[in-house]
Amino acid sequence: MKKDCKVPSFPFWVTVLMTRESPKERPTSTPSTSTIPYSSSPSFYMVLKLMVFVIIPFLLSCFIVTASSSCNQLGKDSLWAFYSNLSMSSNPPLNWSTSDCCNWEGIVCDASDDNGDQRVIQLLLPSRGLSGSISSSLTNLTNLSTLNLSHNRFSGILPAQFFSLLNHLQILDLSYNRLSGELPPFDANINSSSTVREMDLSSNIFQGTIPSSVLANLAAAAAGGSLTSFNISNNGFTGQIPISFFCINENNSSSVRFLDFSFNEFSGNIPRGLGPCSKLEKFQAGFNSLSGNIPSDVFDATALQVLSLPLNELSGTIDNGIVSLANLTVLDLYSNLLSGSIPQDIGKLSSLVQLQLHINNLTGTLPPSLSNCINLVILNLRVNSLGGNLSEFNFSRLVRLTTLDLGNNNFTGNLPPTLYACKSLSAVRLAANQLEGQISPGILELHSLSFLSIDTNNLRNFMGALRILTGLKNLTTLTLSKNFFGEMILHDLNIIGPDDFQELQILALGGCNFTGRIPAWLSRLNKLEVVDLSYNQLTGSIPPWLGTLPRLFYLDLSVNLITGVFPIELTRLPALTSQQVNGKVERTYLELPLFVAPTNASVQQYNKPSNLPPAIYLGNNIISGSIPIEIGQLKVLNQLYLNHNNFSGNIPVQISNLTNLERLDLSGNRLSGEIPASLKSLHFLSYFSVANNDLRGEIPNGGQFDTFTASSFEGNPRLCGSAVQRSCPNQPTGSSADHRHTRSKKSLILGLVLAVSFGTVFIISLLILWILVQRDHKSRRRC
């Protein structure tokens, strides 16, 4: 803030200057209309002089005085100490190069102190890529009202006196950093005015309990009407949630509007005390270990708009008193142990936008009053024990509903026709109930529908359903598994028109006991990424055109009656041979998660298609022939199941090229030869089985093979090695090998000695023979 420039009293000479006449003579004739008339007021010439000699110099002096003021030395030194603790990794670096710290990036100053220097009141450096520790020097900034260092990479513990800042801070935001350790206590000797309005320590690595001295300070701020928001979510805090510090005070005048304790390690019951928080709008404490009942005084906090307590261990019933929270827009109580029925008067919560009660033990039927919640956008009651005839519930008033999940309950009846009035629906899951009948053309009213899951019911007439569903032009996910039992799936290419299902990415038709062949109309679905036809009675061979689907990366044909060979074309699937093509797999989130259990892992949840493992499941069929060596081209493949078929021949060495492979099952075939030692290079391989084949030789040692148990190799009596505790017959032990090596060495030396000896004797013999011949020749000449 600049200094005020007081207007000075003009000296006498200025007054004279303003009243003197012009040195020019007074005109004697009346000027023309274009001439400025003379008057007794100061002339233009005098005003100009006044500006040049008085006003302009005065303004310049004000500017110079103002420009000369800067931040006080204590503030500058404190900021430099903070700066010295930073790791210089921000890009671009902080612009703190000028002499006046009030001009530094992220610094705001206020009016000058008694010495004419400005005081630092705000330090704002969010999302600047800063790292290092937070210096204790910041506690010297006694006029600091806002400290925002959020979304950086600060680490370490907070300085011991850090919370002395609460004496004057109004906003403290350290969220989304890497700060750790326990919070330091508040110095009780400091006379705090408790003016803090917002405190956000979320998304760090803090642990332990919150010091009572800090909570007492915040309680004083709440009682004094300043504290509005407290967020410590996504840390490791323990103990009981300290509700009483924020809501219980003498005047019941708590100003708190937002409390977030979620994603911590809080335990025990939720204490009473929320009732007096008359202004509380959001209370979030999900993803902890809270137990017991929901305290009834929560329902006295009638300003509540968000009540979120998911993924705890809360038990008991949902009290009907909850309907007094008339302003409630979000009620999230999922993944608890709640029992009983949904409150019959829940329709009084007409402002509800999101109701999520899934994964509990709720019973009873859908309350008819629920149809009065006309603002509902998300309704999720999945995985409970709710029942009743679903077609009797009136969905027609829920016109804003976009997501409906009633899966894994006990609902009966037909698909509810009133559901088709909810024209905003984009995702519907009615899976794992006891619904029956057929899919009617009325479903085509849901023009925005992109996710439809009705698997595990008693639907019939698959081909009729298929022809109807082709009219849903925005459909991306269709799961109808475990319905239509024993029906035939028609093969004809023309069943699907060239413009049908052109957005479809996920198709699941497993467990229906379908007869027939792999349908040719699948070849027209160019955006298919996931196909599940498992647990049927499909016959015939794998069609080569499957290898031409440009985005297919997950194929499950297991548990069928498929014959023929492994087609080479399947080894050319673009999304499994090229990481670049696989990178184009849909990365957006699904409207509802998928639950896939290729190996009975029914708890697996996938929130987007790209989370599914790149996989080929062909197990439990009658496929014969050899495993093609071209299989090494599937470099993106994560899981390969060829178990329980009639594959023969050797295990291709080229499988070692599948460097992303995590699971490989070749068990229950007629494979022969040795296990390629190169498979040791598959560093991510966590599951491997070649059981019940005709393999022989030594099992490779090292790498992931040291982690596989004997069950991975059982049923191969000619395999040997430490994994099956069977020594290889041609493999010498360590001591015998050393003995043979020593004996071989001795034999070599002996052979060399004999050779040298024989050579020496031979040469000497030749020499003696030559001497004798020469003597005999000489004696004859003498005769």
Summary of the structure (lengths in Angstrom):
residues: 783
radius of gyration: 42.4
end to end distance: 145.2
largest distance: 181.5
contacts: 2487
relative contact order: 0.03
helix: 28%
strand: 21%
